[in-house]
Amino acid sequence: MVPGINVDYLAGDTLQQDIRSWLSPPDPWKNHNIAHGSRYNGTGEWFLHSDTLPEWKTAGPSSLLWIHGKRRLPLSAHSFAKTDVRPLSQLAQERVCFGALTPQYSLLELTVLVSSAIIQEIEVLRKSGLASLAFYYHDFREDQKKDLRGLVSSVLFQLCDQSDSYYDILLNFYSTHRRGAQHPSNDGLLRCLKDLLGLSGQAPVYLIIDALDECPNTSTMPSPREEILMLVEQLVESQLMNLRLCVTSRPEIDIKIVLGPLAFHSISIHDESGQLEDIENYIRSTVNTDQKNQRWKKEDKELVIKALAERADGM
């Protein structure tokens, strides 16, 4: 034995890595770090200072907060090639269309920035031992992040690291599957998640699911999106004492039909004044920090910022 090394700790750490390999959960931190890094000048702060967040944090069992909207932040100069900029000067028109923003980025949904803000807020509670946190970003660019299995496996692994009781439930699930030799079914993963969330005597669990609309609504029965909507419906109807749910998405009809009646609070970003400031702050920061724009006159920058902010909706 090597002096100073805790053998039990090492064994437990190795076992946790075995469980991680078995579940193969997608990593949500990749998406979160991108979203968090895009929150220029405190975008999303308007929601943190609203009455809705504290109401949700202290609401009843399985309370669902649904945040929806189609407004996007314009990140790509190419995105503005078809922008109507006729009221601007010829120089400002050219800069809006061809040089305003860094071209390597794609459009960013404003709801992602709100999700990121909420996650950072709950993370403070988690670090204080007052809450457990699990979050997930659906992403159409990654196959693992477009279905139910990716969501459930990621949430299970995130939560097992925050409570010994949660870890014991997942460890038992792993053991009943021949310690990783047997592949778990989706139904099995769902049962394990419900057992974990239904455990009494635990800190509140805040589950944030971002960009549900990026989960495909295919012709298969049920589609990946339908499976996740059914999960959300089951969790809300189960009235789990410690659970609080937040889902963000575009207001697609199929999502609205399910989540609308379930949500204790539904927020349309289009109706919130703070998101307009978010868009302008984001564009202002991007225009002012892009090296290509450093030689622009102040008045040209202001014209570009105004034009892009006004035309951000629907892009």
TIGUSE-554476 format. One record per residue (C-alpha): residue number from 1; residue in one letter; x, y, z. Coordinates in nm, 3 decimals. Each point is the difference from the previous one (the first is absolute). Layout:
<atoms>
 pos code    east   north      up
 NUM    A       X       Y       Z
...
</atoms>
This chain:
<atoms>
 pos code    east   north      up
   1    M   0.000   0.000   0.000
   2    V   0.130   0.347  -0.087
   3    P   0.005   0.229   0.308
   4    G  -0.260   0.277  -0.008
   5    I  -0.215  -0.165  -0.268
   6    N  -0.363  -0.077   0.092
   7    V  -0.062  -0.340  -0.157
   8    D  -0.377   0.018   0.050
   9    Y  -0.008   0.338  -0.174
  10    L   0.199  -0.129  -0.295
  11    A  -0.223  -0.306  -0.029
  12    G  -0.311   0.218   0.010
  13    D   0.143   0.235  -0.260
  14    T   0.082  -0.291  -0.230
  15    L  -0.350  -0.140   0.041
  16    Q  -0.152   0.336  -0.085
  17    Q   0.207   0.011  -0.317
  18    D  -0.121  -0.350  -0.086
  19    I  -0.361   0.116   0.041
  20    R   0.071   0.304  -0.216
  21    S   0.143  -0.221  -0.276
  22    W  -0.303  -0.228   0.027
  23    L  -0.254   0.283  -0.024
  24    S   0.199   0.202  -0.255
  25    P  -0.182   0.323   0.097
  26    P   0.039   0.301  -0.230
  27    D   0.188   0.288   0.159
  28    P  -0.225   0.306   0.046
  29    W   0.289   0.219   0.114
  30    K   0.121   0.047  -0.356
  31    N  -0.326   0.176  -0.093
  32    H  -0.022   0.183   0.330
  33    N   0.349   0.144  -0.026
  34    I  -0.080   0.133  -0.350
  35    A  -0.327   0.154   0.120
  36    H   0.155   0.141   0.316
  37    G   0.289   0.147  -0.199
  38    S  -0.252   0.172  -0.228
  39    R  -0.178   0.181   0.284
  40    Y   0.152   0.339  -0.070
  41    N  -0.077   0.280   0.245
  42    G  -0.221  -0.218   0.216
  43    T  -0.248  -0.119  -0.261
  44    G  -0.278  -0.189   0.174
  45    E   0.030   0.205   0.318
  46    W  -0.347   0.145  -0.052
  47    F  -0.146  -0.345   0.065
  48    L   0.207  -0.054   0.315
  49    H  -0.140   0.323   0.141
  50    S  -0.360  -0.077  -0.090
  51    D  -0.260  -0.144   0.237
  52    T  -0.025  -0.321  -0.202
  53    L   0.330  -0.158   0.105
  54    P  -0.056   0.013   0.379
  55    E  -0.359  -0.115  -0.053
  56    W   0.124  -0.303  -0.194
  57    K   0.277  -0.079   0.250
  58    T  -0.251  -0.016   0.285
  59    A  -0.299  -0.140  -0.192
  60    G  -0.178  -0.327   0.070
  61    P   0.093  -0.357  -0.098
  62    S   0.114  -0.055  -0.362
  63    S  -0.064   0.364  -0.091
  64    L   0.068   0.065  -0.368
  65    L   0.127   0.329  -0.136
  66    W  -0.019   0.022  -0.379
  67    I   0.199   0.276  -0.172
  68    H  -0.061   0.033  -0.372
  69    G   0.072   0.233  -0.287
  70    K   0.143   0.014  -0.349
  71    R   0.215   0.309   0.035
  72    R   0.364  -0.061  -0.094
  73    L   0.317   0.193   0.057
  74    P   0.175   0.074  -0.331
  75    L   0.354  -0.135   0.012
  76    S   0.091  -0.038  -0.363
  77    A   0.077   0.268  -0.253
  78    H  -0.126  -0.238  -0.267
  79    S  -0.338  -0.004   0.175
  80    F  -0.052   0.364  -0.090
  81    A   0.055  -0.036  -0.373
  82    K  -0.375   0.026  -0.056
  83    T  -0.064   0.257   0.272
  84    D  -0.199   0.303  -0.112
  85    V   0.234   0.287   0.081
  86    R  -0.132   0.262  -0.241
  87    P  -0.055   0.270   0.267
  88    L   0.373  -0.005   0.081
  89    S   0.284   0.174  -0.175
  90    Q   0.173  -0.193  -0.277
  91    L   0.305  -0.056   0.224
  92    A  -0.211  -0.131   0.288
  93    Q  -0.190  -0.227  -0.241
  94    E   0.325  -0.157  -0.115
  95    R   0.116  -0.054   0.356
  96    V  -0.325  -0.157   0.109
  97    C   0.005  -0.242  -0.291
  98    F   0.366  -0.087  -0.031
  99    G   0.208   0.096   0.301
 100    A  -0.206   0.058   0.310
 101    L   0.058  -0.319   0.195
 102    T   0.237  -0.292   0.015
 103    P  -0.101  -0.250  -0.274
 104    Q   0.095  -0.328   0.168
 105    Y  -0.300  -0.004   0.233
 106    S  -0.357  -0.103  -0.072
 107    L  -0.322   0.144   0.137
 108    L  -0.042  -0.031   0.375
 109    E  -0.343  -0.039   0.157
 110    L  -0.068   0.255   0.272
 111    T  -0.161  -0.274   0.212
 112    V   0.343  -0.165   0.024
 113    L   0.135   0.307   0.176
 114    V  -0.292  -0.007   0.245
 115    S   0.065  -0.370   0.068
 116    S   0.365   0.076   0.064
 117    A  -0.092   0.277   0.243
 118    I  -0.236  -0.229   0.193
 119    I   0.261  -0.277   0.016
 120    Q   0.259   0.240   0.141
 121    E  -0.252   0.119   0.260
 122    I  -0.087  -0.355   0.113
 123    E   0.367  -0.098  -0.004
 124    V   0.054   0.246   0.286
 125    L  -0.265  -0.186   0.202
 126    R   0.156  -0.335  -0.088
 127    K   0.343   0.107   0.119
 128    S  -0.159   0.110   0.327
 129    G  -0.160  -0.342   0.045
 130    L  -0.350   0.144  -0.036
 131    A  -0.092  -0.164  -0.330
 132    S   0.087  -0.263  -0.256
 133    L   0.035   0.107  -0.361
 134    A  -0.027  -0.184  -0.331
 135    F  -0.018   0.166  -0.339
 136    Y  -0.005  -0.104  -0.361
 137    Y   0.035   0.177  -0.333
 138    H  -0.159  -0.168  -0.300
 139    D   0.216   0.056  -0.306
 140    F  -0.097  -0.097  -0.355
 141    R   0.370  -0.013  -0.094
 142    E   0.072  -0.295   0.232
 143    D  -0.197  -0.324  -0.034
 144    Q   0.038  -0.088   0.370
 145    K  -0.164   0.327   0.098
 146    K  -0.318  -0.048  -0.201
 147    D  -0.180  -0.279   0.187
 148    L  -0.138  -0.124   0.329
 149    R   0.288  -0.234   0.082
 150    G   0.257   0.277  -0.018
 151    L  -0.208   0.221   0.230
 152    V  -0.073  -0.267   0.264
 153    S   0.350  -0.147   0.012
 154    S   0.153   0.346   0.038
 155    V  -0.240   0.104   0.277
 156    L   0.058  -0.326   0.189
 157    F   0.375   0.037  -0.008
 158    Q  -0.012   0.368   0.098
 159    L  -0.220  -0.066   0.302
 160    C   0.183  -0.310   0.127
 161    D   0.303   0.219   0.067
 162    Q  -0.201   0.233   0.226
 163    S  -0.147  -0.240   0.254
 164    D   0.115  -0.329   0.154
 165    S  -0.360  -0.120  -0.007
 166    Y  -0.029   0.078  -0.372
 167    Y   0.330  -0.175  -0.062
 168    D  -0.122  -0.311   0.185
 169    I  -0.311  -0.018  -0.221
 170    L   0.206   0.024  -0.318
 171    L   0.256  -0.247   0.134
 172    N  -0.277  -0.251   0.072
 173    F  -0.136   0.054  -0.352
 174    Y   0.349  -0.062  -0.139
 175    S   0.038  -0.316   0.212
 176    T  -0.332  -0.146  -0.116
 177    H   0.130   0.036  -0.355
 178    R   0.290  -0.233   0.072
 179    R   0.226   0.290   0.093
 180    G  -0.008   0.147  -0.346
 181    A  -0.001  -0.319  -0.205
 182    Q  -0.370   0.049  -0.087
 183    H  -0.112   0.305  -0.198
 184    P  -0.279   0.191   0.180
 185    S  -0.330   0.054  -0.180
 186    N  -0.163   0.342  -0.026
 187    D  -0.280  -0.121   0.229
 188    G   0.257  -0.113   0.254
 189    L   0.176   0.335  -0.008
 190    L  -0.333   0.179   0.048
 191    R  -0.090  -0.217   0.301
 192    C   0.339   0.073   0.154
 193    L  -0.047   0.373  -0.051
 194    K  -0.347  -0.003   0.154
 195    D   0.129  -0.202   0.299
 196    L   0.275   0.254   0.048
 197    L  -0.225   0.306  -0.030
 198    G  -0.260  -0.154   0.229
 199    L   0.247  -0.052   0.285
 200    S  -0.107   0.191   0.310
 201    G   0.219   0.205   0.229
 202    Q   0.211   0.149  -0.278
 203    A   0.072   0.356  -0.102
 204    P  -0.222   0.144  -0.276
 205    V   0.097  -0.120  -0.348
 206    Y  -0.004   0.264  -0.274
 207    L  -0.012  -0.153  -0.347
 208    I   0.053   0.238  -0.294
 209    I  -0.065  -0.134  -0.352
 210    D   0.102   0.239  -0.275
 211    A  -0.101   0.015  -0.368
 212    L  -0.256  -0.279   0.001
 213    D  -0.096   0.099  -0.354
 214    E   0.343  -0.122  -0.120
 215    C  -0.110  -0.353   0.085
 216    P  -0.140  -0.143  -0.328
 217    N  -0.373  -0.031  -0.054
 218    T   0.026  -0.284  -0.249
 219    S  -0.261  -0.235  -0.147
 220    T   0.107  -0.284   0.232
 221    M  -0.246  -0.092   0.274
 222    P   0.074   0.147   0.241
 223    S   0.247   0.255  -0.132
 224    P   0.302   0.098   0.214
 225    R  -0.171   0.327   0.087
 226    E  -0.322  -0.176   0.097
 227    E   0.193  -0.229   0.234
 228    I   0.148   0.294   0.186
 229    L  -0.334   0.179   0.014
 230    M  -0.150  -0.316   0.151
 231    L   0.280  -0.008   0.258
 232    V  -0.062   0.362   0.098
 233    E  -0.372  -0.070   0.024
 234    Q   0.060  -0.305   0.221
 235    L   0.236   0.190   0.230
 236    V  -0.246   0.287   0.044
 237    E  -0.294  -0.230   0.061
 238    S   0.203  -0.206   0.251
 239    Q   0.009   0.305   0.231
 240    L   0.351  -0.076   0.124
 241    M   0.053   0.206   0.313
 242    N   0.360   0.101  -0.066
 243    L  -0.015   0.055  -0.377
 244    R  -0.012   0.332  -0.187
 245    L   0.003  -0.010  -0.381
 246    C   0.094   0.270  -0.251
 247    V  -0.033  -0.059  -0.375
 248    T   0.095   0.245  -0.274
 249    S  -0.095  -0.033  -0.364
 250    R  -0.141   0.166  -0.303
 251    P  -0.383   0.008   0.020
 252    E  -0.059  -0.290  -0.239
 253    I  -0.363  -0.115  -0.011
 254    D   0.065  -0.353   0.133
 255    I   0.207   0.137   0.289
 256    K  -0.259   0.265   0.082
 257    I  -0.282  -0.255   0.010
 258    V   0.180  -0.206   0.265
 259    L   0.188   0.256   0.208
 260    G  -0.257   0.281  -0.005
 261    P  -0.250  -0.171   0.234
 262    L   0.276  -0.149   0.219
 263    A   0.198   0.317   0.072
 264    F  -0.063   0.183   0.324
 265    H   0.161   0.294  -0.178
 266    S   0.049   0.055  -0.374
 267    I   0.218   0.285  -0.128
 268    S   0.018   0.127  -0.357
 269    I   0.332   0.175  -0.054
 270    H  -0.167   0.216  -0.266
 271    D  -0.211   0.155   0.274
 272    E   0.290   0.084   0.231
 273    S   0.156   0.346  -0.026
 274    G   0.331  -0.119   0.143
 275    Q   0.078  -0.218  -0.300
 276    L   0.010   0.307  -0.228
 277    E   0.277   0.142   0.216
 278    D   0.174  -0.339  -0.012
 279    I   0.007   0.007  -0.379
 280    E   0.133   0.356  -0.020
 281    N   0.263  -0.063   0.270
 282    Y   0.116  -0.315  -0.174
 283    I   0.030   0.166  -0.341
 284    R   0.167   0.306   0.149
 285    S   0.263  -0.212   0.172
 286    T   0.064  -0.207  -0.312
 287    V   0.031   0.302  -0.231
 288    N   0.225   0.186   0.242
 289    T   0.235  -0.290   0.070
 290    D   0.044  -0.134  -0.354
 291    Q   0.345   0.103  -0.121
 292    K  -0.129   0.057  -0.354
 293    N  -0.223   0.279   0.127
 294    Q   0.255   0.203   0.197
 295    R   0.038   0.263  -0.272
 296    W  -0.372   0.066  -0.029
 297    K  -0.133   0.338   0.101
 298    K  -0.216   0.004   0.312
 299    E  -0.307   0.110  -0.195
 300    D   0.042  -0.287  -0.249
 301    K   0.021  -0.250   0.284
 302    E  -0.317   0.139   0.155
 303    L  -0.183  -0.025  -0.334
 304    V   0.106  -0.363  -0.040
 305    I  -0.094  -0.089   0.358
 306    K  -0.343   0.163  -0.039
 307    A  -0.066  -0.174  -0.334
 308    L   0.102  -0.344   0.119
 309    A  -0.195   0.027   0.325
 310    E  -0.316   0.103  -0.184
 311    R   0.033  -0.286  -0.249
 312    A   0.106  -0.273   0.241
 313    D  -0.352  -0.140   0.029
 314    G  -0.071  -0.294  -0.230
 315    M   0.354  -0.039  -0.133
</atoms>
